[in-house]
């Protein structure tokens, strides 16, 4: 974002990490009082004002602590929040445009998924910002994937035979899972016909360790029925 000489802007939604990395002074309600914030806004040395949230910007604008006529534009980080009409970012933009008709609004977002999640979300963001252009940059993950595809890693798969102790541990785990499934079936009624048709003697390692083990647990372990069985026991 190129700034012209003597241009004054406000940056909203500045995170704590950015504040520490850039060593900047960020306006927070719990850090500065109203009089201190008004003094910060009135100084001529400050050309860029950083706000921890758009809520703080909206409050100071409504209370005339911040004179919006002195701002040339505002920059909103995490611009995907502008998609909601009830967001404080949307309120901040409306207040700024009402008091500074000639000002500009720009938004930045690092979360690509948040901009496309939902119906026409990117359109809503652009409409709220009043922008006519959307500029996209390749994400860091895409650049890494392109680099790895050019130089694929060479890997070797080594299969090691299990030791006697490893086999014993595997058998013990399977036996424990079978015993747990048998106990669940004993104390809890089976919901579905498919599970109800499974006799107790067929609850073996193929059923327990197969793809149906999660479903068996879900249907066998009914919290309400289990609590009734415990109370009636």
N, C-alpha and C positions, 0 to 999 in steps of 0.2 A: 504494500500500500504506500504509494508515493504521496508525500505531504508537501504542499506549497509553503512558501515562506509566510510566517505570521499566521498560520492556520491553527485553529484551536478545535480539538475534537475530544470526544469522550468515548472510552472503551468500556463496555459492560461485560459482566460475567468473567472477570479475571480470576483464575483459580489461584490457590495458595502456592502451588508449584511454580506457576509463571511469575508470581510476585517475588518468590525467593530467587529464582534463576536470573531474572532481569534486575533484581535489586531496585524495585520500584516502590513507590508509596501508593498503596491502594486504599481507597476510601471505604471504611467499614463503620457501621453504626456503633458497634461496641468499642471501636478504637478512638474515634474522634467525636467530639460533641458537635452540636449544631453550630455553635459559634466558631469552633475550629474549622469545620468544613466550609463555612462561609468565608473564612479568611483564606483558605486554600484556593477557593474558586476565584476570589478577587485579586489574587496576586498575578502580576504580569509575567512572572518567570515561568509559570506553569502553562504549557501549551497543550499538553495531553493529560487528561484526567482519567484515572483508572478506578473503576468501581468493581467491588467484589460481587455485586448482584445488580440486576436491573431494578429491583425493588427500591434500593437505596437511591438510585438515580431518579425514579419516579417520585419518591417522597420529597426529595430536595427540590425537584422541579415544581411540584404542586404547592409547596410551602414558600416558593420564591427564594429559597436559599441559594439555588443555582439559577443564574440568569441564562436561559437558553438562547437568547438573542446573541450572546457572545460566542456561541458554538457554530462552527461551520458544518459539522456532521458528527455522526455517532457510528461506532463500530460495535457490532454485537457478536460476541463469541458464543459458541454452542447455538448457532442460529436455528437449529432444528426445533427449538422450543417455540419459535414464532408461529408454528403451524396452528397452535391452539389459540382460539380467540380469547380465552380467559387467562392467558399467561401474562405475567408481569412484563415480559419483553414486548408483547403486543401493546400493552398500555403505555410503556415508555415510548414506543415509536409514535403512537397517536398523540401523546402530549408534545413530543418534539416537533412533529409536523404541524401541529396546531399553532405553536408559538414561534416556530422558525420555518416558514413555508419554503424558503430558499435553501434549506439545509439538505444534506444527502445522508442516506443510510446504507450501510454495507454490512454484510454478515459473513462469518466464517464458521465452518463446521468440520471437525475431524472425524466425526462418526458417520460414515457413508450409509450404514444400515439404518440409522435413525432418520435419514433424509428420504428414504424410499419406503419405509415401513408404514403400512396403512394405505388408504385410498387418496391418491393425488396429493400426497404430503409435500412433495417438492414444489408443486404448483402453489399450494397454500403459503409455503415459506417465501417464495418469490413475490407473491402478491402482497404479503404483509410487509416485506421489505421495500416494496415499490420498485424493484429492480427489473430491468429488461434483459439482463444477461446472467448466465450461470457458467462459471468456469470450473472445470474439473481437472484435477491433477492425479496422476497414478499414485495409488496408495503404496506405502512402504512394503506391505506384504506382496503386492504384485511385482514390484521390482526384485524382491528376493526370489520369488518363484521363477521369474524370467532368467535370473542369473543361474539358479540351480538347474534349470532345464538345459542351458547351454553347456553346463559342466556337471552331468549327472554323477552322483556319488556311487562309488564301487563298494558294494557290500557283499558279504559272504554269510550264508546261513549255516550254522554249525549245530547239529543235532547231537545232544549228549544223552547217553543211556542213563536212565535213573538208577540210583544205587538202591541197595536193599532197604536202607532207612527211608529213602524217599518213597519207595513203593509201600512200605508199611504205613507211612504217614498218609499217603493217598487212600489206602484201604480204610484207615481209621476215620478219615474225613467223610468218605462215602457212607460208611456204616452209621456215623453220627447223623448225616443228612437223612438217611433212610429211617432211622429211629425217630427223628424229629417229624418227618412227614407222617409216619404211622401214628404218632401221638396226636398230631393235628387232626388227622382223619377220625381218630377215636373220640375226641372231645368236641368236635365241631361238625355240624351237619354240612353235607356237600350240596352246593347250590345247583350245579349243572348236571345234566344227564351224562355227559361224557366223562366227567370225573366220578360221578356216582357209580358208573359201570365198571370202574377200575377196582378189582378186588384187592384186599389188603396184601395178599401174597405176591401181587404183581408190582408193588411199589419197590422197584429195584433200582440199581444204579443207572439204568438207561432212562428211567422216568425222572429220577431226582436230578441227574446231571444233564438232562436234555433241555430242549427249549421250553418245555412245559413246566419247569420247576418253579418259575416265578408265578405262573398262573395258579399252580397248585397251592402255593403259599397264600396267594391273595384270596382264593375261594375257601381254603380251609380255615384261615385266620380271620374270622369275622369278629370284630371287637365286641359287638353287642351280644352275639350268641355266646361268645367265650365268657363274657362277664356273667351271663345268666347261668352258664354251666358251673362256674366257680361258686356263685352264690348258692346254687341248689345242691352243690356237692357236700 
